[in-house]
Amino acid sequence: MRLVSSSVALTALVLGALAPSGARAEGPLREDHARDDFVVREAMVPMRDGVELFTVILLPKGATGGLPLLLERTPYDASRAVGGRATTELAVLRGTKWLGGGLIHVVQDIRGRYRSGGDYAMYRVPRGAFNRSDTDETTDAWDTIDWLVNNVPEGNGRVGIWGTSYPGWLTLAALREPHPALVAAVPFNPVVDVWKADDWFHWGAFRALYAFDYIYGMETRKGGSPRYPYEVRDLYEFMLAQGAAGTGLGPRLDERHEMWPRLMESPSYGPYWRDCAADQWFDAPKRRVPTLHVHGLWDQEDIYGSPAAYSALERHDAANNTNFFVAGPWYHGQHFADGSHLGALDFGEDTAARFRDEVLSAFLGHFLKDEDVDPPAPVTVFETGANRWRRFESWPPDGETRRLYLQPGGGLAFAPPPADAEPTEYVSDPANPVPYEPRPNWEMDYDDPSLIAEWRRWLVEDQRFVDGRPDVVTWMSEPLAEPLTIRGPVTARLFAETTGTDADWVVKLIDVFPDDAPSSLQMSGYQLMVSADIFRGRYRESYEVARALEPDRALEYAVPLPQVDHTFLPGHRLMVQVQSTWFPLYDRNPQTFVPTIMTAPASAYRAQRHRVHHSAGRATHLELLVDTGGAR
């Protein structure tokens, strides 16, 4: 979701982005220079209800007609399209040298943000039960494209749309009822379902601090993204003192912050969240627009969305020639950055540059620019561990579903456990939660490279930082004699009990490097989290209705983990860790059932004993799709 920083607000102020709603700023966004190879136009594009949206149009100098347009709709300040870098070259300004020239670039502020008119609504829900107006992000995209093809004479009537994160969600919104001129779409790391596993919640567990910080930045001021002034810099310590999100963080917001009450009122998965979920929009698409879904295998913000949107549209691509999927070893948005490293991991090449040069350029060249180039393979995915690109006809590819079982004594194997194994137990105390990354837990400051790097790499942190905690239990396999490649979805089938009436379950699948790693000394014994997520126990039976757990009874939980494309190399071990807190990324479960955790009283937070079962009758295991070939 987050692609903004406090510097955006400063840039917006300098450029006059705080002008009254619908008004033009005084003076141009950028002064013309004699050596420019492009020209800048500014327009207020009218929507069907009369609201005007500020739009920046960047055209190659001397263009007379016949060029396609590439549109980005954003809540993050359209003026950044010309304010980010001093250059006379359009391809440098937009960072698209890999794409070549011959494009008109268009960037637009959505309603209520920066220079656009109208009122802002975060993830504006489509027209229907929760939006009784005649407009939404789909109609605004349609009206914008219609205006562009009729008012930019240099265009050739072909339009593409793209965007990362929130703009990725806006890209998918344009596909609900696509304009006839829309011929290509690229949603990068899109927000898709904010309850299931993007942004606000992960399977019921609330990303309270993340949501609070983002809402404060987006809804405090129309023309900026201010940062909240935390009085305690270590956010682990700060959040521990807040208690429940509604009573601790809520009073720090006010009536401008409209999304926060929605979150407080809707902790379960209901009709509102389904209406906002982009993968629910395509049961019967009116027209299939060629779409390239771009995913990051270690996306720390929106790791659910891209595979889900791809799957929803893939059902309608019988010829397998309009719906494409690509996944790289990236954090959120790294596809446009240096893709050679992530944290301690070295991929042996700039994977992001390879993606841009060979996949993205081919897709846009074929479908948007109408060039005589072949489209990319239907699926292009980077295989982590082995560090190589693989191509498939579909995702996930064919494979053999195998069960990786927890064993007594801390073992892990593909054989079922014995019948009489005793469960493994631990005590989870909300007063001493397990951190999600090594402390201190700093804020997500995009102006500080070291701080933002910590946020971007937390999914690949060496998990040895929680070694020795009594509330983190571990199972590990013997060293592998042969490589093991898994692709696609991972599901944990957890049999567990608690002395309480509610509990969270965090399951991690980890690649343990050899104690003397041949790649580098620093990677010796490294515990790489390949796939991990959290599940709130109260939603075991239904995502829509929270129910108390029966104490001291083993219950089965299906915990969906993020999708993977990973090879465990010979000499490596597989590891599974289970814990019940992941803080302060996720709010703490009181572990005693209350109607809503958002306002749980301090008295509800209690330490409880949890047990994970691994006997033949209650065999906790991970379901993995093991490679059987099929790559090209």
KEMIDO-527874 format. One line per field, with one value per residue (C-alpha): residue number from 1; residue in three letters; x, y, z. Coordinates in steps of 0.001 Angstrom, whole numbers, plus 524288, in hexadecimal, padded with zeros to 5 digits. Layout:
N
i	[NUM ...]
aa	[ALA ...]
xx	[X ...]
yy	[Y ...]
zz	[Z ...]
// end
This chain:
632
i	[1 2 3 4 5 6 7 8 9 10 11 12 13 14 15 16 17 18 19 20 21 22 23 24 25 26 27 28 29 30 31 32 33 34 35 36 37 38 39 40 41 42 43 44 45 46 47 48 49 50 51 52 53 54 55 56 57 58 59 60 61 62 63 64 65 66 67 68 69 70 71 72 73 74 75 76 77 78 79 80 81 82 83 84 85 86 87 88 89 90 91 92 93 94 95 96 97 98 99 100 101 102 103 104 105 106 107 108 109 110 111 112 113 114 115 116 117 118 119 120 121 122 123 124 125 126 127 128 129 130 131 132 133 134 135 136 137 138 139 140 141 142 143 144 145 146 147 148 149 150 151 152 153 154 155 156 157 158 159 160 161 162 163 164 165 166 167 168 169 170 171 172 173 174 175 176 177 178 179 180 181 182 183 184 185 186 187 188 189 190 191 192 193 194 195 196 197 198 199 200 201 202 203 204 205 206 207 208 209 210 211 212 213 214 215 216 217 218 219 220 221 222 223 224 225 226 227 228 229 230 231 232 233 234 235 236 237 238 239 240 241 242 243 244 245 246 247 248 249 250 251 252 253 254 255 256 257 258 259 260 261 262 263 264 265 266 267 268 269 270 271 272 273 274 275 276 277 278 279 280 281 282 283 284 285 286 287 288 289 290 291 292 293 294 295 296 297 298 299 300 301 302 303 304 305 306 307 308 309 310 311 312 313 314 315 316 317 318 319 320 321 322 323 324 325 326 327 328 329 330 331 332 333 334 335 336 337 338 339 340 341 342 343 344 345 346 347 348 349 350 351 352 353 354 355 356 357 358 359 360 361 362 363 364 365 366 367 368 369 370 371 372 373 374 375 376 377 378 379 380 381 382 383 384 385 386 387 388 389 390 391 392 393 394 395 396 397 398 399 400 401 402 403 404 405 406 407 408 409 410 411 412 413 414 415 416 417 418 419 420 421 422 423 424 425 426 427 428 429 430 431 432 433 434 435 436 437 438 439 440 441 442 443 444 445 446 447 448 449 450 451 452 453 454 455 456 457 458 459 460 461 462 463 464 465 466 467 468 469 470 471 472 473 474 475 476 477 478 479 480 481 482 483 484 485 486 487 488 489 490 491 492 493 494 495 496 497 498 499 500 501 502 503 504 505 506 507 508 509 510 511 512 513 514 515 516 517 518 519 520 521 522 523 524 525 526 527 528 529 530 531 532 533 534 535 536 537 538 539 540 541 542 543 544 545 546 547 548 549 550 551 552 553 554 555 556 557 558 559 560 561 562 563 564 565 566 567 568 569 570 571 572 573 574 575 576 577 578 579 580 581 582 583 584 585 586 587 588 589 590 591 592 593 594 595 596 597 598 599 600 601 602 603 604 605 606 607 608 609 610 611 612 613 614 615 616 617 618 619 620 621 622 623 624 625 626 627 628 629 630 631 632]
aa	[MET ARG LEU VAL SER SER SER VAL ALA LEU THR ALA LEU VAL LEU GLY ALA LEU ALA PRO SER GLY ALA ARG ALA GLU GLY PRO LEU ARG GLU ASP HIS ALA ARG ASP ASP PHE VAL VAL ARG GLU ALA MET VAL PRO MET ARG ASP GLY VAL GLU LEU PHE THR VAL ILE LEU LEU PRO LYS GLY ALA THR GLY GLY LEU PRO LEU LEU LEU GLU ARG THR PRO TYR ASP ALA SER ARG ALA VAL GLY GLY ARG ALA THR THR GLU LEU ALA VAL LEU ARG GLY THR LYS TRP LEU GLY GLY GLY LEU ILE HIS VAL VAL GLN ASP ILE ARG GLY ARG TYR ARG SER GLY GLY ASP TYR ALA MET TYR ARG VAL PRO ARG GLY ALA PHE ASN ARG SER ASP THR ASP GLU THR THR ASP ALA TRP ASP THR ILE ASP TRP LEU VAL ASN ASN VAL PRO GLU GLY ASN GLY ARG VAL GLY ILE TRP GLY THR SER TYR PRO GLY TRP LEU THR LEU ALA ALA LEU ARG GLU PRO HIS PRO ALA LEU VAL ALA ALA VAL PRO PHE ASN PRO VAL VAL ASP VAL TRP LYS ALA ASP ASP TRP PHE HIS TRP GLY ALA PHE ARG ALA LEU TYR ALA PHE ASP TYR ILE TYR GLY MET GLU THR ARG LYS GLY GLY SER PRO ARG TYR PRO TYR GLU VAL ARG ASP LEU TYR GLU PHE MET LEU ALA GLN GLY ALA ALA GLY THR GLY LEU GLY PRO ARG LEU ASP GLU ARG HIS GLU MET TRP PRO ARG LEU MET GLU SER PRO SER TYR GLY PRO TYR TRP ARG ASP CYS ALA ALA ASP GLN TRP PHE ASP ALA PRO LYS ARG ARG VAL PRO THR LEU HIS VAL HIS GLY LEU TRP ASP GLN GLU ASP ILE TYR GLY SER PRO ALA ALA TYR SER ALA LEU GLU ARG HIS ASP ALA ALA ASN ASN THR ASN PHE PHE VAL ALA GLY PRO TRP TYR HIS GLY GLN HIS PHE ALA ASP GLY SER HIS LEU GLY ALA LEU ASP PHE GLY GLU ASP THR ALA ALA ARG PHE ARG ASP GLU VAL LEU SER ALA PHE LEU GLY HIS PHE LEU LYS ASP GLU ASP VAL ASP PRO PRO ALA PRO VAL THR VAL PHE GLU THR GLY ALA ASN ARG TRP ARG ARG PHE GLU SER TRP PRO PRO ASP GLY GLU THR ARG ARG LEU TYR LEU GLN PRO GLY GLY GLY LEU ALA PHE ALA PRO PRO PRO ALA ASP ALA GLU PRO THR GLU TYR VAL SER ASP PRO ALA ASN PRO VAL PRO TYR GLU PRO ARG PRO ASN TRP GLU MET ASP TYR ASP ASP PRO SER LEU ILE ALA GLU TRP ARG ARG TRP LEU VAL GLU ASP GLN ARG PHE VAL ASP GLY ARG PRO ASP VAL VAL THR TRP MET SER GLU PRO LEU ALA GLU PRO LEU THR ILE ARG GLY PRO VAL THR ALA ARG LEU PHE ALA GLU THR THR GLY THR ASP ALA ASP TRP VAL VAL LYS LEU ILE ASP VAL PHE PRO ASP ASP ALA PRO SER SER LEU GLN MET SER GLY TYR GLN LEU MET VAL SER ALA ASP ILE PHE ARG GLY ARG TYR ARG GLU SER TYR GLU VAL ALA ARG ALA LEU GLU PRO ASP ARG ALA LEU GLU TYR ALA VAL PRO LEU PRO GLN VAL ASP HIS THR PHE LEU PRO GLY HIS ARG LEU MET VAL GLN VAL GLN SER THR TRP PHE PRO LEU TYR ASP ARG ASN PRO GLN THR PHE VAL PRO THR ILE MET THR ALA PRO ALA SER ALA TYR ARG ALA GLN ARG HIS ARG VAL HIS HIS SER ALA GLY ARG ALA THR HIS LEU GLU LEU LEU VAL ASP THR GLY GLY ALA ARG]
xx	[80000 80A73 811E7 811FC 81AC5 81B42 82350 8172C 8102E 81BA0 81BF4 80D4D 80E5E 81959 8118B 8054F 7FDBA 7F5F4 7EE1E 7DF62 7D7AC 7D6C1 7DFC0 7EC18 7F8EB 7FF61 809FF 80DAA 811DF 81EBF 825DD 82864 8368B 83C01 841B2 8355B 830CB 82330 818A8 80FFD 80170 7F87A 7E9EB 7DE14 7D6B2 7C7E7 7C0F3 7B2B3 7AE3E 7B5D7 7C166 7CE63 7DAA7 7E833 7EFA9 7FDB8 80064 80E6A 81035 81C57 8202D 81BC2 81185 806F0 7FE77 7FE71 803CE 7FDAD 7FB28 7FF5F 7F71C 7F9BC 7EF3D 7F499 7F19D 80019 80143 8013A 80AB1 8157D 81538 81D59 8233B 82B37 8374E 83DA8 83F69 83C91 8391A 82B70 83055 83934 82EA3 82529 82F88 82B89 837D9 8359E 828BA 82E05 826CD 81A23 8112F 808F1 80990 7FDCC 7FD0B 7F0B2 7ED0C 7E0FA 7D55C 7D823 7E6E9 7F086 7EB87 7DF82 7D1D8 7C7D9 7C874 7D26C 7CE18 7D8BE 7D6D0 7CA01 7C097 7BA10 7AC53 7A27B 79E41 7A970 7AA5C 79D5D 7A37A 7A4CD 7B3AA 7BEC0 7CCC2 7C7CB 7BF9A 7CA6F 7D403 7CA24 7C788 7D608 7D94D 7CDD7 7D29E 7E09D 7DD35 7D4C7 7DD80 7EB85 7ED11 7FA94 7F481 7F0C2 7E500 7EC61 7ED8B 7F46F 7F33E 7FCD3 80000 8063D 7FF38 7F386 7F525 7F56C 7E7F9 7E3C0 7E8FC 7E06F 7D4D2 7D65F 7D49B 7C738 7C0AD 7CBD4 7CB44 7CBFA 7D914 7DF5E 7E83F 7F1FC 7F2E8 7FE0B 7FA58 8070D 805E9 7F79B 7EFB2 7E4F6 7DEA5 7E1F2 7DC02 7E15E 7EFB5 7F236 7F4A9 7EAAD 7E8EE 7EEF3 7E48C 7DE3D 7EA87 7EAE9 7F6B7 7F326 7FF5C 800D3 7F2A6 7F384 7FFE0 7FA9B 7ED4D 7F3A0 7FC3D 7F16F 7E5C0 7EB93 7EDF8 7E93C 7F5CE 7FFED 803E3 80888 80F1B 809EF 812F3 814BE 8191E 82010 8291C 82960 81BD6 81BF2 81C81 812F5 8089E 80A07 80583 7F992 7F162 7E66D 7E6F3 7D9E9 7DC4F 7EAFA 7ED13 7DF44 7DF74 7EB5F 7E2FA 7D753 7CB92 7D43A 7D8A8 7CCF8 7D332 7D681 7C83A 7C59B 7D098 7CBC7 7BDFF 7C1F6 7CBFE 7C5A9 7C4B7 7B7D5 7B139 7B8E3 7C612 7C11C 7BC50 7C9D4 7D0F0 7D591 7D5E5 7C71B 7C48F 7C6BF 7BCB8 7B781 7C093 7BA5D 7C6F7 7D431 7DF3B 7ECEA 7F27A 7FFEA 7FF1B 80BE7 80EDF 819BD 81CC4 820BE 816FE 81637 8097A 800C4 8052C 7F797 7F291 7F977 7F7F0 7E9AF 7E6A0 7EDD3 7E5FD 7D917 7DBC4 7E27A 7D562 7D134 7DDA4 7DA82 7E472 7EEF8 7F2DF 7EDAC 7F087 7FEC1 805B4 8136A 819A3 8270D 82EDA 82AC7 825B9 819F9 81D40 82AF1 827C7 82B3C 83779 84425 8402E 84D74 84C20 8420A 84798 85260 84DD8 855A8 84E58 859F4 8540F 84B76 83EAF 8368D 83E2A 83CA5 82DFF 82CD6 83554 82FCA 8221B 81BEF 8214D 81C96 80EF0 80D60 8140F 80AD1 7FDDB 7FF1E 80901 8045C 81250 81680 81B7F 8170D 8100E 816A1 81412 806FC 80E5C 81C1F 820B3 82DDD 8317E 837B3 841DC 84644 8463A 84137 8359A 82B85 82056 81368 8068E 7FEA1 80010 80139 80727 80461 80A85 808D6 80233 80A38 8085D 8139C 8109A 814D7 81B44 81D1F 82A27 82AC1 82C45 8264B 823E7 81AF1 8170E 80B74 80EC1 80CBE 7FF93 80370 80B5F 8094B 80670 81066 80C47 81022 80ADF 80734 806CA 800E4 80938 8159D 81269 81BD0 8214E 81FAC 82D63 83935 8370C 836A1 82AF8 82C4D 821B3 8209B 82803 829AE 83308 83CA5 842C1 846EA 83972 831CB 83B64 837E8 8297C 82BFB 83422 82CF5 82758 83519 83B16 84307 8391D 843B4 84090 8354A 83D65 83C37 82F16 8266D 81A82 8200A 81FF9 827E4 82864 83380 83654 842D9 84BF4 846DD 84E32 84765 84195 8333F 82B78 81E15 8156B 80887 7FFCF 803A8 7F990 7FC4E 7F2C2 7F4B6 7EF16 7F03B 7E9E3 7EA40 7E66C 7E029 7D46A 7DB85 7E92C 7F143 7F9A5 805C4 80BA0 818C0 81EEF 82DA8 8396B 844DC 8520D 85D53 8655C 870E1 86A25 87243 86C7D 871BB 8754F 86A4C 8602B 864D3 85945 85074 841FC 83B01 82C54 82709 8188D 81196 804DD 7FBCA 7EDF3 7E478 7DE5E 7D0CB 7CED5 7D1A1 7C38D 7BFBE 7C6B1 7B9E3 7B66C 7BFFE 7BE37 7C4DB 7CDE4 7CAEE 7D5CA 7DE87 7D950 7E18F 7DB99 7DFA1 7E38F 7E5FE 7F05F 7F2C5 800F5 80643 8097C 81761 820C7 82C57 8368E 83C54 84A01 85168 856F7 84C27 84190 83318 82E3C 820BA 81EB1 811F2 80F44 8037B 807F8 80EA6 80FFE 80E7C 80B2D 7FEB4 7F684 7F6A8 7EBEF 7E748 7E5F4 7D904 7CD5E 7C768 7BD3A 7C777 7D606 7D604 7D13B 7D5B3 7D792 7E4C8 7DF1A 7DC94 7EB0A 7EFDF 7FAD7 7F61B 7FC19 7FB45 7FDB3 800F7 7FD68 8054B 7FFF6 7F9F8 7EC21 7EF60 7FA5F 7FE40 80436 806EC 80142 80B94 80AD0 8178A 81D27 81BA0 820FF 819C0 8226F 82861]
yy	[80000 809C0 810E9 81E39 825AC 83291 83802 8368C 84074 849E1 84821 84A3C 856C3 85C00 85911 85F6D 852BE 85864 86107 8612D 85577 8556D 8611D 86220 8653F 87204 86FAA 8630B 856BF 85747 86191 85E34 85C6C 85D7B 84FC0 84934 83DB5 83EE4 848B9 84976 84C38 84DEA 84B62 84AEE 83F40 83F91 833AE 83089 8376A 843E2 84179 8448B 83C6B 84240 83B3B 83C68 838C3 836A5 8360E 83399 84087 84173 836CA 838CE 82CD3 81E3D 81C1C 81387 81903 812E0 8174D 816CB 81AF1 81DCE 8232D 82697 8338E 833D1 83F50 835D8 83177 83D6B 840FD 8350D 8373A 84262 83D50 840E7 832E5 82D71 81F65 82368 82B64 81FF3 81578 80E5C 80DBE 7FF0D 801A1 80A99 816A7 8184F 819BB 82478 823AC 8280B 82920 82D38 830B2 82919 82FF2 83813 836A9 841AA 84A12 84230 84642 83E57 83710 82C9F 81F0D 81525 8094C 80F13 8039F 800B6 80590 7FD76 7FB42 80331 80D8D 8133A 81D79 81C6F 81C27 813B6 8110C 8090B 81413 81DF0 81571 813E9 82296 825B6 81C72 82197 82F92 82BFB 82556 830FF 83C15 837BF 83872 83264 825B3 81A43 815A4 80AEB 80C4E 8043D 805A3 801D0 8046B 7FECE 7FBB5 804EB 80926 7FA84 7F964 8050D 7FDF1 7F230 7FB51 80001 7F1DD 7F03B 7F78C 7FA52 80575 800C5 807B8 8006A 7F617 7F292 7F2BE 7F052 7EFC7 7EF06 7E9DB 7EDF6 7EF18 7E516 7E01C 7E857 7DE84 7D1A7 7D516 7E2BF 7EF09 7F004 7E1E4 7D48F 7CA36 7D231 7D6FB 7E5D5 7ED9F 7F84A 800C2 7FF6A 80372 80EAC 81413 81359 81914 82468 82733 82630 82C6A 8372D 8408F 84030 84547 83D90 83187 835DC 82C6B 82A13 82F43 82332 826DB 819B7 81616 8074C 803E8 7F6E0 7FE52 808AE 7FEC9 7F689 80248 804E3 7F902 7F646 7FD9D 8046B 809D5 80BF8 8111F 815B6 82207 826CC 8285E 83138 832F6 834B9 826A3 81F92 81249 80FEA 80EE4 80580 7FCBB 7FD83 7F9E7 7EEE9 7E5D5 7DA0A 7D711 7DCBB 7E237 7EEFE 7E82D 7DF2C 7EAC2 7F0FD 7E453 7E553 7D6AD 7D681 7DF82 7D625 7CB48 7CF9D 7D9F7 7E211 7E1C7 7DB8D 7E56D 7DF95 7E061 7DDE2 7DB07 7DE42 7D831 7D8FE 7CC31 7D3C0 7DEE7 7E40B 7EB5D 7E4ED 7D6DC 7D15B 7DA04 7D728 7C83D 7C9D4 7D388 7CB11 7BF25 7C67C 7CAB8 7BE2F 7B71C 7BF26 7BD80 7B0D6 7B376 7B6EC 7C312 7CEE3 7CC51 7CC30 7CA60 7CDCA 7CCA6 7D115 7D03B 7DDD5 7E661 7EF23 7F701 7F19C 7EE77 7FCB1 7FCCD 7F511 7E6DE 7E0B3 7DFB5 7DF25 7DFE6 7D5BD 7CEA5 7CFF8 7CBB5 7CBC0 7D5B5 7E1C1 7DA46 7E6B1 7EB8E 7DE41 7DED8 7EC8B 7E9BE 7DC87 7DB0F 7E854 7EE65 7E2CA 7E380 7F21E 7F181 7E6FF 7EB67 7FA25 7FE9F 7F48D 7F122 7E4DF 7DE38 7D1CF 7D304 7CD0E 7BF37 7BD93 7BC29 7C0B6 7BE44 7BF5B 7B2F3 7B72B 7AE53 7A9D6 7B818 7B629 7BA77 7B041 7B0DE 7A998 7A8C0 7ABA0 7AE94 7A6D9 79CDB 78E6D 787BF 77D67 7816E 77C26 77D53 781CD 77CBA 781D4 776E2 7744F 778E0 7846D 77CC2 77FB1 775BC 771D4 7656D 76614 766DA 75B7B 75929 75BD6 7686F 7726E 78083 78B78 79661 7A45C 7B003 7BC35 7C8BA 7D4FF 7DD13 7D7A7 7D5C3 7D052 7DB53 7DA04 7DF39 7E1EF 7ED4F 7F8B4 7F94D 80670 80D75 80C72 818E8 819A8 82524 81CC5 81229 809B1 809E7 80717 7FC30 7F592 7F5CB 7F09D 7E4FD 7E011 7D461 7CF6B 7D237 7C71E 7C0CC 7BD45 7CA10 7C2F8 7B6E8 7B34A 7B9D2 7B02D 7B514 7B158 7A2AE 79C89 79030 78D55 782E9 77B8E 78198 77F5F 77605 77B24 78857 78A5D 7945F 7992B 7A251 7A92B 7A96E 7A414 7A049 79CE2 79327 795FD 78DC2 795F6 798B7 7A3B0 7A5CE 7B27D 7B557 7BC27 7BB7F 7BF94 7B5CF 7B9D0 7AF53 7B10A 7A860 7AA91 7A6A9 7A3D4 7A581 79C3D 79F8F 7A23C 7A81B 7A756 7B419 7BCBF 7BC49 7C5E3 7BC50 7B0EC 7ABB3 7B67A 7B442 7B9D5 7BB6B 7B655 7B7BB 7BBDA 7C1AE 7C376 7BE97 7C38A 7B7BF 7BDA0 7BC71 7ADCE 7AA85 7B6CD 7C309 7CA6A 7C6B3 7C669 7BAF9 7B790 7ABD4 7A084 7A00F 79412 78DED 78B1E 7923D 79270 79F45 7A161 7AC03 7B108 7B506 7BD9C 7B74A 7B305 7AEDF 7A9BF 79F10 7998C 795AA 78963 78AFC 79462 790F9 79424 79A8B 79DEA 7A787 7AA27 7B594 7BDAC 7CBD3 7D3A6 7E12A 7EC90 7E956 7E2AE 7E66B 7DD4B 7D35D 7D432 7C550 7C67F 7C830 7D5CF 7DA7D 7E311 7E386 7F1A1 7F5FD 7EAAF 7EEE7 7ED30 7E287 7D9EA 7D8A5 7CC3F 7C28D 7B545 7A7FD 7A356 795A2 791A0 7838A 77A85 76CDB 7643A 7682C 776AA 777F5 78620 787AA 790EB 78E22 79106 79058 78997 78BA6 780A9 787CA 79019 79C14 7A157]
zz	[80000 803F6 7F967 7FFF0 8091F 8102F 804ED 7FC73 804EA 803A1 7F4F5 7F43B 7FC0E 7F396 7E766 7EC96 7EE0F 7F94C 7F03A 7F28D 7EDBC 7DEF3 7DD7F 7D564 7DC26 7D88A 7CEA0 7C7B2 7CEA7 7C74C 7BF82 7B145 7AD17 79F68 79F73 7A497 79C72 7A256 7A59D 7B1A7 7B161 7BD00 7BC2F 7C4F8 7BFA2 7C227 7C799 7C4DB 7D15A 7CE5A 7D778 7D0EC 7D2D7 7D171 7C6B3 7C1F3 7B3B8 7AF33 7A082 79847 791F2 78403 78542 77B18 77CE7 77D77 78B45 795C8 7A35B 7B03A 7BBD5 7CA5E 7D404 7E182 7EF19 7F08F 7E90C 7DA38 7DA3D 7DE1C 7CFF0 7CC97 7D9C4 7DCF8 7D4B4 7CD4D 7BF7D 7B182 7AD7E 7AF1F 7B03F 7BB75 7C20F 7C1D8 7C3BE 7B751 7AF08 7AE64 7A776 79CF8 79856 7912A 79CEA 7A2DA 7B1B9 7B9AD 7C882 7CFC9 7DDC4 7E1E8 7E827 7F411 7F387 7F0BC 7E56F 7E1D3 7E5A0 7ED04 7F9E0 7FCDA 80112 803CB 7FAF1 7F638 7F64B 7E919 7E693 7EDE7 7FBE2 801AA 7F706 7F2D5 7E9EF 7DB2C 7DB74 7E03E 7DC19 7D094 7CB08 7CD94 7C612 7BAFC 7BA4E 7BAAB 7AF93 7A7A8 7A97D 7A5DD 79905 7953B 799F0 797BE 788F0 78970 78E73 785D5 78D9E 794E1 7A3B2 7ADF6 7BCA6 7C73A 7D56A 7E198 7EE60 7F01B 7E1CE 7DEE7 7E523 7DCE2 7D0E3 7D3FE 7D618 7C811 7C38A 7C9D7 7BEA3 7B543 7AB8F 79D68 79BCF 7A729 7A136 7ABFC 7BAD2 7C460 7D2D2 7DA9E 7E893 7E8F4 7F551 7F2EC 7FF72 80B62 814DE 81001 80ED4 8095E 81159 81C6C 820C3 81EC2 820E4 82BA3 8328C 831DD 82D59 836E8 83691 827D7 825B7 82F61 8294D 81B6A 81EB0 825D2 81A11 80FE6 81688 81EED 813AA 805A5 7FFBE 80740 80ED4 81C49 82599 8332C 83DFC 84683 85426 855D2 84AB1 84CB5 847D5 84EE9 85BBA 856C1 85298 85ED4 866AE 85E0B 8615E 857AD 84AC7 84C31 859B4 85865 84A9A 84778 85003 84882 83C4D 839B0 830D2 824CC 825D1 8200F 81DBA 82C03 83097 82558 82A38 83831 8340D 82AC7 830F5 82A61 81BE4 8176C 80B46 80B93 80AC4 80017 7F811 7F90E 7F5A7 7E799 7E551 7E7A1 7DC11 7D0CC 7D16B 7C424 7BE44 7B38A 7ABB2 7ADFE 7AD70 7AC2E 7B9EE 7BFC5 7CE65 7D54F 7E28A 7EC98 7F37A 7FFB1 7FEBE 80CA9 80A23 7FFDF 7FE6D 7FBD2 7F101 7E444 7E430 7E832 7DD49 7D36B 7D79E 7D696 7C88C 7C46C 7C4DC 7B90D 7B0FB 7A9FA 79F3E 7A944 7A1CC 7A951 7B7AF 7BC0B 7C90E 7CD56 7DACC 7DF04 7EBC7 7EFA2 7FA7D 7F7CF 7EB8D 7E977 7DB46 7D84A 7E0CB 7E17F 7E210 7E477 7F34F 7FE0D 80BB3 80CB1 8005A 7F3BD 7E788 7DE5A 7D509 7D4EF 7D473 7D372 7C799 7C11F 7C398 7BDF1 7B21C 7AE5E 7B402 7B661 7A9F1 7A1EC 7A7CE 7A59C 79873 79399 79958 79B28 7910A 78703 78397 77C6B 788AF 78F47 79C4E 7A832 7ACB4 7B39E 7C08D 7C3E2 7D1CF 7D886 7DFC0 7EC88 7F27F 7E50A 7E065 7D296 7CA78 7C6A9 7BCD4 7BD96 7B670 7C2C1 7D131 7D964 7D021 7D126 7DCC9 7E718 7F3B9 7FF13 80DB8 81638 823F4 83120 838BD 84750 84C88 8434D 836A2 8296B 81E94 81368 81AD7 82457 832D5 83C34 8428F 8509A 84F80 85A46 85618 856E7 85FF3 862AF 86A3C 862AB 86A9E 86450 86DA2 86754 858D9 84EB7 84624 83779 83520 83DDB 84710 8471D 83DEF 83741 82FB0 820E1 81D8B 80ED2 81072 8182D 80F88 81AF7 82158 8150D 811BA 81E93 81B21 80D81 811F2 81DF6 816B1 813DB 8213B 82710 83039 839EB 840AF 84775 84AD5 85907 85B70 862B1 85B27 84DC8 84B0C 84023 837D4 82E4E 82416 82185 8173A 8097D 800A7 7F475 7F0CD 7F424 7EC5C 7F0A0 7E8CC 7EAFB 7F70B 80460 80E98 81CBF 822D2 8311A 83C1D 84869 85575 85F5F 86D75 868FA 86070 85550 84F71 843C0 83C69 834D1 82C0D 82539 81AD0 81B78 8133B 81C69 815C9 818FD 824FA 81BFF 81035 803BE 7FEBC 809B8 817FF 81B10 815D4 81E34 825DE 82081 822E2 816FB 81861 80B77 80EC0 81B32 81FF2 82B81 82DED 8384B 83EFF 840DE 8320A 83183 82E0A 826A8 8220C 82399 8319A 83CF2 84628 852EB 8531F 85C14 86649 86764 85B08 84EEF 8434D 83516 82EA5 82029 81F37 81146 80F37 8042F 7F733 7F45F 7E9B8 7F158 7F0DF 7FD5E 7F92E 7FD4D 80AE4 80ECF 81899 8190F 8257F 82A9D 835B9 83CE8 84609 84A20 84974 83EA5 8445B 84236 83419 838B8 8446C 85011 851FE 8603B 86005 8671D 85E2C 85D6E 85387 84CD5 84F29 84A6C 857E9 86079 86EB6 8753F 87DE9 871F3 86E7F 8750C 87343 86E91 86C14 85DF2 858DE 84AEE 847EE 83F38 840CA 83640 839EC 83AFE 8316C 82FB6 82228 816FD 8099D 7FF58 7F086 7ECE7 7DF4A 7D581 7C9A6 7BFDC 7BFDE 7B379]
// end
